[in-house]
C-alpha cells in the first residue's frame, strides 16, 4: 500500500469515530453542496475573465462609468443580462458601450415609438 492510501484510510476512520456513522451522509451532502458552489463560482469567474479578455463582445460600459442606479441594483444572473441584450438586438438596438439601465430605457423608448434612434440601427441595415 502507498503511504497516501494509508493516510486517506486513517482520515476516514477518524471521521467515522468522531462524527459517528449517522452523521456521515450529512457530511457528504454538505461536501457535495460546497463542491457544487465552488464549481459554479469557478465557471462564473471564467465567464467574467473571458469577457474582460475580449472587450469587443463587451455589452455594457465598465462599472466606473455606470450610473449610481446600476451600482445599487442587486446582482442578477448572467441570464438576465443575456435576455436584455437579445431583446435589444431583436429590436434593432445597438448595446455596445451602453449600461444596463440605458439598454432598458432604449428598449422601452423603441417599444413606445416603434423605431430605434438614428445611428442605433444594427450594421448592415438602413
CORGI-V304914 format. One record per residue. BURIAL is 1 if it has 9 or more other ideal C-beta (glycine too) atoms within 8 Angstrom, else 0. Layout:
burial=BURIAL
burial=BURIAL
//
This chain:
burial=0
burial=0
burial=0
burial=0
burial=0
burial=1
burial=0
burial=0
burial=0
burial=0
burial=0
burial=0
burial=0
burial=0
burial=1
burial=1
burial=0
burial=0
burial=0
burial=0
burial=0
burial=0
burial=0
burial=1
burial=0
burial=0
burial=1
burial=0
burial=0
burial=0
burial=0
burial=0
burial=0
burial=0
burial=0
burial=0
burial=0
burial=0
burial=0
burial=0
burial=0
burial=0
burial=0
burial=1
burial=0
burial=0
burial=1
burial=0
burial=0
burial=0
burial=1
burial=0
burial=0
burial=0
burial=0
burial=0
burial=0
burial=0
burial=1
burial=1
burial=0
burial=0
burial=0
burial=0
burial=0
burial=1
burial=0
burial=0
burial=0
burial=1
burial=0
burial=0
burial=0
burial=0
burial=0
burial=0
burial=0
burial=0
burial=0
burial=0
burial=1
burial=0
burial=0
burial=1
burial=1
burial=0
burial=1
burial=1
burial=1
burial=0
burial=1
burial=1
burial=1
burial=0
burial=1
burial=0
burial=0
burial=1
burial=1
burial=1
burial=1
burial=0
burial=1
burial=1
burial=0
burial=1
burial=1
burial=0
burial=1
burial=1
burial=0
burial=0
burial=0
burial=0
burial=0
burial=1
burial=0
burial=0
burial=0
burial=1
burial=1
burial=0
burial=0
burial=0
burial=0
burial=0
//
